[in-house]
Amino acid sequence: MEPYKTLHVFQKFPNSGVFQLNLNRPSQRNALSRDFFTEFPIALQSLDQNPNVSVIVLSGTGDHFCSGIDIKNLNSIANDSGDRGRSGERLRRDIKFLQDAITAIERCRKPVIAAIKGACIGGAIDIVTACDIRYCSEDAFFSVKEVDLGLTADLGTLQRLPGIVGFGNAMELALTGRRFSGQEAKEFGLVSQVFGSKEELDEGVKIIAEGIAAKSPLAVTGTKAVLLRSRESSLEQGLDYVATWNSSMLVSDDLMEAVSAYLQKRKPAFSKL
């Protein structure tokens, strides 16, 4: 029995270490309900702690990735009444709770790859900008939609998108709320590759994910951790952090196995993490 109301988790490619995490409300174009924000960090933590998981592919069930936050969530916020100060304090706590669910992607040690088809709107941009790698199909379309709903995007897009697409592009997309294509997303650097169809997206991401899953798990998780830390650090701080990281992790069996496999012209076999 599926343990989640809004998600579907399964091992799509047996024995590969690649697990699929699907947003699973296809009849609502995978709109983000309150249950999603509770379940998503739990699912990510469970996958993170599972030694059989090396890479997580995040996608949407049905024709779309995600149409953004469920409008019912916004209605409940708009209808909040009572003491203005206490209402504001409650709302701030609620926003922090929602933010934390998205940041769970970055807390997850394992790489999270977004495979985007169809709509990727509003809160979906918050999600994909927190992912480690993003790919899409040719039919994908994107919009930083919050400004059209009378909102300032507050779950991470305005903090993460400028570092991915550049400040000027992020400002233009956020202020206009305009729809842009998968090809434009590629030109901006939001996605790394555009595939011709959903089937090609699935196959292409499968090959990429399995390739990452075959690498040293210590090297992969270390690369993610160091890159995320370096994003917020000066060059000197980033170099110091990776020196400290590798002083702990470098002298591992993975290094010896990688060198031996290279010399023996065979595929390396790494222990699970």
N, C-alpha and C positions, 0 to 999 in steps of 0.2 A: 504493500500500500504506500502511495506517495506521501512522504511526511510533510510536504509543503502545499499550501493552497495556491501560491503564486509562482512556484518554480518547479522545474523538472530537472533532476540530476541523474546522469547516466554515463556509463563508460561506452562511448560510441565506437572506439577502435580498440578491440580486445588486446591485452598484453602490451599496449603502447605507452601507458602512463598518461594518456590524454583523456580528460573527462569533460563532458559537456554540461554546462549550466545554462538552462534555457529559462527566459522569462516566459511564463506559461499562463497567459490570459488572452488567448488569440481572439476571442469574440469581442474583446475590448481593445484590440490592437496592442495588447500587453501594457496597457496603462498601469501606472504605479499606484497601487492601493496602499492603505495603511499596513496591511499584512505584509506586503513586500518589504517595507522598511524594517520590519521586525525579523523577517525570515532571511533576508539576503545576507546580513553579516553572520548569521548562524550557519548558513550553508557554506559560505566562504571559509569560515573557521574550521568547519568539519572537513572540507576538502584540503585545507592547509595542513591539518594534522594527520591526514591519511597518507601513510608512506607509499601507497600505490599510485598516488597522484603526483605527476610531474608538471603538467601544464593544464590550465583550465581554459576552455573555449566558451565564451559568453555569447549567446545568440538569443533569438526570439522564436517561439513556436508560431507557425503560420506564415503569413505573407509579410509581416512587418517586424522590425526589431523592437521598437517601443514608441508609442505616441505621446509619451510624457506622463506627468503626474495626473492621476485620476481627478476629474473635476469635482468629485464629491469631497475630496480632501480639502480643496480650496473653499468649497461652500461652508464646511464646518469651521474653517478659520475666519471667514468673512462674517459668520453669524455669532462669533464669540462676543459676549456682552459682560457687563459688570464693571467693577472698578478698573479704570483705564490703566493704572500702574500695574495691577495684578494681571490683567489681561496681557499686557505687554511682556511681563516677566514669563508668563506661561508660554506665550508665542515664541519668545527667545529660546526657551528650553526645548520647545518642539522643533524649531528649526535646527538646533544643535543635534537633536536626536536624528533627524533626517540626514543631516550632513554626515554624521558618524557612520550611517549605513553605507554611504557612497565611499567614504574614506577607507572602509573595510577592504576595498580592492587593493589599495596601496599597502595596507597592513598585512595582507596575505603574502607569505613568502614566495609562493609559486607564481609564475608568470600568468597573467590573465590576458587572453587575446579576444578582442571584440570582432565578431563576424556579423556585419551589418547588412541587412536587406530591407527594402521598403523604407518605411518611415523611421526617422531617428530625430525626434522633436523634443524640445524643452528639456525635461528631466533626463531624457535619454542622452543628451549631450553631456550633462553632468556625469553620467555613468561612463560613457566611452572615453571622455577626457581623463578619467582616473585609471583607465586600462593601460596596460603596458605596450600593446601593439594593436593597431586597428586596420581592418580590411573591410571592403564593401563590395557588393555586386553593383552592376551598372544601373539597376533600377532604384538604388538607394537615393533617398533625398533627406536633407538635413535642415533644421531651423532652430536657432536660439530664440524660442517663441515667447519667452516670459514677458517681454516689453509689450506685446499685443494683449496680454491679460492684465495689464496694469501692475505688473510685478517687476522687481529687480531680481534677476536670477541669483539664488542664494545657496545652491547646493554644490558649488565648486566650479561651474563653467567659467565665471569671470576671473577666477584665480588660476585655473589650469590652462584654459584655451590660449591666452596670450603667449605662454611659453611654448605652445605647439605650433600655432599658425602665425605668430607675430602680433605685436600690440595693435598695429593699425588694422589688420584684418579682423582681429577679435572685436575691436571697437565697432567697425562697420557692421559686422554680422549681428552683434548684440543690440545695436541701436535700431537697425532696420527690421530685425526679426525675419528677414527675407529667407525664402526657400532657396537652397543651393544644392547642386547635383553631386553625385559621387565623383565625377570628373573634377569639379571645382574643389571638392574636399581633398582630392589627390594633389591638385595644384597648390593648395594652401599648406599641405603637409599634415592635414588631419588624419588621413588614411595613407597607408604605405603602398597600397595597390588596389586597383579596381578590377574585378573579375567580370567577365562578360555575362554570366548568368548565376543564379543561385546555386546551381549544381557545380559550376566551376569554382564558385566561392567555397563551397563545402570541401571540394577536392583539394583546392589550393591551400586552404587553412589546415586541412588534415596533414598534408605533406610538411608544411612549416612547423606545425605543432609537434609532430612526431620527430622531426629533426631536432627541435629544442629538447624534447623529452629524452632523447638518446644521449644528451651531453651530461657532464658531471653535474649532479644536483647541487653540490656545494658551490660550483662555479656559477651556475644559473641564478640561484637565490642570492649569492653574493653580488653578482652584477646588478640585479634589480635593486637590492638594498643600497648599494654604493651610489648608483645613478640617482635614486630618489633623494638620498642625503646630500649629494653634490648639487642638486638643483637649488637647495636652500643655502648653500655654503659658498664661501670664497674659494678660489683655486687652492690656496694654501690649506684651508680647512678640509677641503675634499681630498687632497693628497694625503693629509695626515690621517684622515678617517680610513682610507683604503689601505694605508700602511698598517694601521692597527688591526683592521679586519683580516688582512692576509697573514699577519704575524700569528693569528690564531687559527686560520682556516687553511693556509697554503700547504702546510706540512701534513697532508692527508693521503690516504690510500688512493684517492682519485687522481692525484698528480702522477704517482708511480704507474697507475693503471693506464692513464692516457699516454704516457711516454712509452710504456711497454707495447701497447697496442699499435702505436705509430711505427715503432721499430720492427714489429712483427707483422705489419701490414694486415691487421685484423681490426674488427670493430671492438671498441672498449666495452667492458661490462662493469658498470658502477653499482655500488650498493645503494639501496633506497634511503631516503632521508626521513 
